[in-house]
Amino acid sequence: MTPTSTTPTTRRDFLGKSAVTAGALTVAQSAWAAGSDQIKVGLIGSGGRGSGAANQALSTKQEGVVLHAICDAFKEKAEGALSNLRTKHADKVKVDDSRIFAGLDGYKKVIDSCDLVILTTPPGFRPYHFEAAINAGKHVFMEKPVAVDAPGVRKVIEMAKVADEKNLKVVVGLQRRYQNCYLDALKQVKEQNIIGDIVSGQVYWNGGGIWFRDKQPGQSELMYQINNWYFFTWLCGDHINEQHIHNIDVANWFIGGHPESAQGMGGRMQRVDKKYGQIYDHHYVEYTYANGVRVNSQCRHQQGVYNAVREEFTGTKGKIYLNNSGACYAVDHKGNTIWKYRPSGGAAAGAEGEQKGKKSRRSGSDPDPYQVEHDTLQAAIRDNKPLNNAYYGAESTMTSVLGRMATYSGKEIKWDEAFNSKVQHMPAIVTAETEPPAKPTADGGYPVAIPGQQIPGAEVL
Ligand SMILES: NC(=O)c1ccc[n+]([C@@H]2O[C@H](COP(=O)([O-])OP(=O)(O)OC[C@H]3O[C@@H](n4cnc5c(N)ncnc54)[C@H](O)[C@@H]3O)[C@@H](O)[C@H]2O)c1
């Protein structure tokens, strides 16, 4: 029950997916397909998720997978991650000191020396690291979101086509697409038609907030922003993009396409101190899909308020409730339960949404979707099967960015207008000498978008 490919062909036009020629398919062969017994993994961005993803890459059942090179913007983070990985996988961590790279160009050296790269820096860098990896003919696991702005999304789509032409495999860390409860729910909706046609939905990522990293003595403004990346649009894309993309992606996936327009509202109410960069602490967006299907999206970083991380869809025959705890179920319009997710070998998780069954990201004996991502990727490389999640990763990233454009501007924005936007928050090349795109303001803060106004340094479209 794992997804193997990309995006329904109905969306081929938007994505501009090219037909892959037979000749192009022979361009690249994986290390395994070419008869090598080893696959060298490289980690680019060795923070929390990078360490987790590298651990998962080394925890598959495949023989011959080794961690070969590592980099981080900060040397101590690369060394810290490596030390933890050595503790767990002493026999698979083969990173010579000469292959521990620090700084903003370390990614090039990791890409050069490895077969499969894990891209887990802040998302702003993703399109350009993905471009370098695909141009170099490497397989990719990359975390969501895959960009922070429309030019970045377009770059990812352009490189996704090149990945297809080179027969490279790409997985994007939208792990709900690899999670059994979501896959079963999708089958119920699409194949069994249990709720009929979807007419509306609600998606939520309302949580208490995120870490903050203070400026260190002697640290440049650029390196401060990169370390404290969450609070800067050019690096993070705001939390509607960074976290809420998971739920927005579920909406696109279940509805089978991207919205046609969005309008919304948002701002900073609790997290108002100037030190908190540019991002909002809440966004509400009304997305309109084809045939007037509406999805309401909420995400919030506030304390002492209603929290929820989940999705629900209303159809002509009933409603389905989804939650990554495994508490997924459907009811008809009279409230009768018509489906409840039952994990393999385990009891069904709590059935009333996020309050129950909260203990883990999976339920019963279901596999960990974070692990399934790497199992699937390595199996596709070994068996030379098509696998490229970059198209839907780009589409859902664009949907989140569209939402942010709507909340930052306060205007209704059409998909095409957003997708073709020239506003590029993230420079394609960032070196230690680059001026940080977010310029500190005279009052000690940073430019923050205000709906209905043009704020220099916080351009929207
Ligand atoms: N799928 C999921 O559930 C999930 C969960 C957590 C994070 N993520 C994603 O993973 C990514 C990383 O998040 P995180 O929580 O690990 O953040 P983090 O801050 O812990 O790690 C990011 C690391 O990248 C490094 N870095 C920054 N710029 C770099 C560059 N140019 N080259 C090399 N290294 C660089 C940082 O120093 C840091 O160590 C984000 O895109 C985030 O959205 C996904």
The ligand as an ORCA input file, in Angstrom:
! r2SCAN-3c Opt
* xyz 0 1
  N       8.049     15.419      7.213
  C       8.063     15.839      8.446
  O       7.240     15.456      9.283
  C       9.091     16.851      8.880
  C       9.359     17.031     10.240
  C      10.321     17.971     10.596
  C      10.959     18.735      9.628
  N      10.663     18.552      8.325
  C      11.325     19.362      7.280
  O      12.720     19.121      7.273
  C      13.433     20.312      6.963
  C      14.447     20.578      8.078
  O      13.762     20.790      9.285
  P      14.451     20.477     10.689
  O      13.363     20.414     11.685
  O      15.391     19.353     10.568
  O      15.273     21.837     10.918
  P      16.677     21.979     11.639
  O      16.903     23.441     11.856
  O      16.737     21.077     12.818
  O      17.692     21.424     10.551
  C      18.053     22.111      9.389
  C      19.555     21.993      9.255
  O      19.977     22.496      7.993
  C      21.157     23.237      8.208
  N      21.337     24.145      7.070
  C      20.776     25.348      6.862
  N      21.132     25.828      5.652
  C      21.959     24.913      5.098
  C      22.645     24.841      3.878
  N      22.536     25.799      2.948
  N      23.441     23.767      3.646
  C      23.543     22.786      4.566
  N      22.900     22.803      5.753
  C      22.108     23.856      6.008
  C      20.951     23.908      9.531
  O      22.157     24.363     10.110
  C      20.285     22.812     10.330
  O      21.212     21.987     10.991
  C      12.375     21.383      6.779
  O      12.050     21.525      5.431
  C      11.181     20.861      7.526
  O       9.957     21.331      7.025
  C       9.758     17.618      7.923
*
